[in-house]
Amino acid sequence: MSYPILPHLPTCILPLHKGVGEDFSGIVVGAGGAGSAFKPGDEVFGIVPYLPGGTLQETIRIDTSRSSGAVVLPKPADWSWEQAAAVPLVWLTAQTTIARVESHVQTKNGRVMVLGGSSACGMYAVHLARQRGWTVLASCSGRNAEFVRSMGADDIVDYTDTTTSVPEKVAAFVPDAIIDFVGGTGCLGLAPRYVTVVGDKTDRASPGGRYLYLWNPQMLLRAVLGRIGLSRCSYTCINLEFSDAFLREVLSLPKDKIVIDTVYEFGQVREAFERLISGRVRGKLVVKVAE
Ligand SMILES: NC(=O)c1ccc[n+]([C@@H]2O[C@H](COP(=O)([O-])OP(=O)(O)OC[C@H]3O[C@@H](n4cnc5c(N)ncnc54)[C@H](OP(=O)(O)O)[C@@H]3O)[C@@H](O)[C@H]2O)c1
């Protein structure tokens, strides 16, 4: 069933329909009608927002029409089910942030700061920024420094080092844009462009995103002033775009860049969420709902 209005509703209403999980990988068991892009037996992966019950189910019914927001692609044959399920949401989030800073980054010698370079979204923002030839500084803890460098960061700033100030390091780097996967306000105003998926909040229980404008007048004012040119910094708090074109780009991602922190059995969903909200995850958590 299609719910074309759902993408336009505030998230406080969405939980009525929303279940747990949006990414998935699996095998098509039935496909509707002539002209369908899929047939039984196809191996697919993707993301389906606003699905009643979410994707932590053995069988899901996906409306693949454009208005549903779902993005479904054939699974690359050499990716495991876990790898295929691990990428869509965080890859799309990273792609969306990159698209939103791209026009602000200098064509030659572009410089981008990624706050939260070891987060599941941040590691792909680092990778995509480096792919574009930009110089990338990323914040992470010392234990993740080598990992974030391996994703493409030119340098890192250790946010756990009490002798280092992240804002001071960012200011000294003079970035064209800051992409924020951590939240907070410490680095606001340190680049002409600031894109966040988290907003001013630092509470991991809230998903962040543009609906925070409704509750935080300061964020709204900041965004408006930047938009009408009354602030030297342009600021946006965004939600990921469910874009087919963005997800297709992941097909060229080297397999070794699909980073999975832990794979859980279906009976371990609680443990998976406890690990997620710990804020210590490197890469993605995957829950297997079937063999
Ligand atoms: N608006 C949207 O559309 C959207 C979409 C996706 C995600 N999000 C939001 O984006 C945020 C990131 O999500 P995620 O799944 O990518 O996160 P995640 O993978 O769960 O983030 C965990 C990572 O963040 C690092 N980290 C924690 N605190 C940090 C800090 N102060 N500075 C730098 N790194 C820090 C941790 O490293 P250490 O263990 O080394 O500390 C860990 O590697 C979440 O708040 C999520 O709700 C929003």
The ligand as an SDF file (V2000), in Angstrom:
LIG
                    3D

 48 52  0  0  0  0  0  0  0  0999 V2000
   18.8740   13.4620    9.7070 N   0  0  0  0  0  0  0  0  0  0  0  0
   19.0920   12.3000    9.0990 C   0  0  0  0  0  0  0  0  0  0  0  0
   18.5560   12.0410    8.0100 O   0  0  0  0  0  0  0  0  0  0  0  0
   20.0230   11.3090    9.7310 C   0  0  0  0  0  0  0  0  0  0  0  0
   20.3700   10.1350    9.0390 C   0  0  0  0  0  0  0  0  0  0  0  0
   21.2740    9.2460    9.6270 C   0  0  0  0  0  0  0  0  0  0  0  0
   21.8190    9.5420   10.8760 C   0  0  0  0  0  0  0  0  0  0  0  0
   21.4330   10.6620   11.5290 N   0  0  0  0  0  0  0  0  0  0  0  0
   22.0320   11.0100   12.8370 C   0  0  0  0  0  0  0  0  0  0  0  0
   23.4180   11.1870   12.5850 O   0  0  0  0  0  0  0  0  0  0  0  0
   24.1730   10.8360   13.7320 C   0  0  0  0  0  0  0  0  0  0  0  0
   25.2640    9.8610   13.3230 C   0  0  0  0  0  0  0  0  0  0  0  0
   24.6610    8.6090   13.0150 O   0  0  0  0  0  0  0  0  0  0  0  0
   25.5800    7.3420   12.7690 P   0  0  0  0  0  0  0  0  0  0  0  0
   24.6940    6.1530   12.6830 O   0  0  0  0  0  0  0  0  0  0  0  0
   26.4990    7.6470   11.6370 O   0  0  0  0  0  0  0  0  0  0  0  0
   26.3950    7.3410   14.1490 O   0  0  0  0  0  0  0  0  0  0  0  0
   27.1990    6.1520   14.8270 P   0  0  0  0  0  0  0  0  0  0  0  0
   27.8570    5.3200   13.7890 O   0  0  0  0  0  0  0  0  0  0  0  0
   26.3590    5.4670   15.8270 O   0  0  0  0  0  0  0  0  0  0  0  0
   28.2830    7.0390   15.6200 O   0  0  0  0  0  0  0  0  0  0  0  0
   29.1870    6.3960   16.4630 C   0  0  0  0  0  0  0  0  0  0  0  0
   30.5730    6.9260   16.1580 C   0  0  0  0  0  0  0  0  0  0  0  0
   30.6330    8.3170   16.4980 O   0  0  0  0  0  0  0  0  0  0  0  0
   31.8900    8.5920   17.1000 C   0  0  0  0  0  0  0  0  0  0  0  0
   31.7210    9.7240   18.0050 N   0  0  0  0  0  0  0  0  0  0  0  0
   30.9740    9.7640   19.1340 C   0  0  0  0  0  0  0  0  0  0  0  0
   31.0550   11.0020   19.6890 N   0  0  0  0  0  0  0  0  0  0  0  0
   31.8640   11.7310   18.8920 C   0  0  0  0  0  0  0  0  0  0  0  0
   32.3420   13.0750   18.9420 C   0  0  0  0  0  0  0  0  0  0  0  0
   31.9840   13.9350   19.9150 N   0  0  0  0  0  0  0  0  0  0  0  0
   33.1680   13.4910   17.9590 N   0  0  0  0  0  0  0  0  0  0  0  0
   33.5390   12.6550   16.9560 C   0  0  0  0  0  0  0  0  0  0  0  0
   33.1220   11.3710   16.8520 N   0  0  0  0  0  0  0  0  0  0  0  0
   32.2950   10.9190   17.8230 C   0  0  0  0  0  0  0  0  0  0  0  0
   32.2160    7.2990   17.8440 C   0  0  0  0  0  0  0  0  0  0  0  0
   33.6120    7.1660   17.9100 O   0  0  0  0  0  0  0  0  0  0  0  0
   34.3410    6.7540   19.3040 P   0  0  0  0  0  0  0  0  0  0  0  0
   33.7130    5.4540   19.7470 O   0  0  0  0  0  0  0  0  0  0  0  0
   35.7570    6.6120   18.9480 O   0  0  0  0  0  0  0  0  0  0  0  0
   34.0420    7.8750   20.2460 O   0  0  0  0  0  0  0  0  0  0  0  0
   31.6360    6.2130   16.9470 C   0  0  0  0  0  0  0  0  0  0  0  0
   32.6020    5.7340   16.0080 O   0  0  0  0  0  0  0  0  0  0  0  0
   23.1710   10.2550   14.7520 C   0  0  0  0  0  0  0  0  0  0  0  0
   22.8300   11.2820   15.6700 O   0  0  0  0  0  0  0  0  0  0  0  0
   21.9590    9.9160   13.9000 C   0  0  0  0  0  0  0  0  0  0  0  0
   20.7520    9.9820   14.6290 O   0  0  0  0  0  0  0  0  0  0  0  0
   20.5540   11.5620   10.9920 C   0  0  0  0  0  0  0  0  0  0  0  0
  1  2  1  0
  2  3  2  0
  2  4  1  0
  4  5  1  0
  4 48  2  0
  5  6  2  0
  6  7  1  0
  7  8  2  0
  8  9  1  0
  8 48  1  0
  9 10  1  0
  9 46  1  0
 10 11  1  0
 11 12  1  0
 11 44  1  0
 12 13  1  0
 13 14  1  0
 14 15  2  0
 14 16  1  0
 14 17  1  0
 17 18  1  0
 18 19  2  0
 18 20  1  0
 18 21  1  0
 21 22  1  0
 22 23  1  0
 23 24  1  0
 23 42  1  0
 24 25  1  0
 25 26  1  0
 25 36  1  0
 26 27  1  0
 26 35  1  0
 27 28  2  0
 28 29  1  0
 29 30  1  0
 29 35  2  0
 30 31  1  0
 30 32  2  0
 32 33  1  0
 33 34  2  0
 34 35  1  0
 36 37  1  0
 36 42  1  0
 37 38  1  0
 38 39  2  0
 38 40  1  0
 38 41  1  0
 42 43  1  0
 44 45  1  0
 44 46  1  0
 46 47  1  0
M  CHG  2   8   1  16  -1
M  END
$$$$
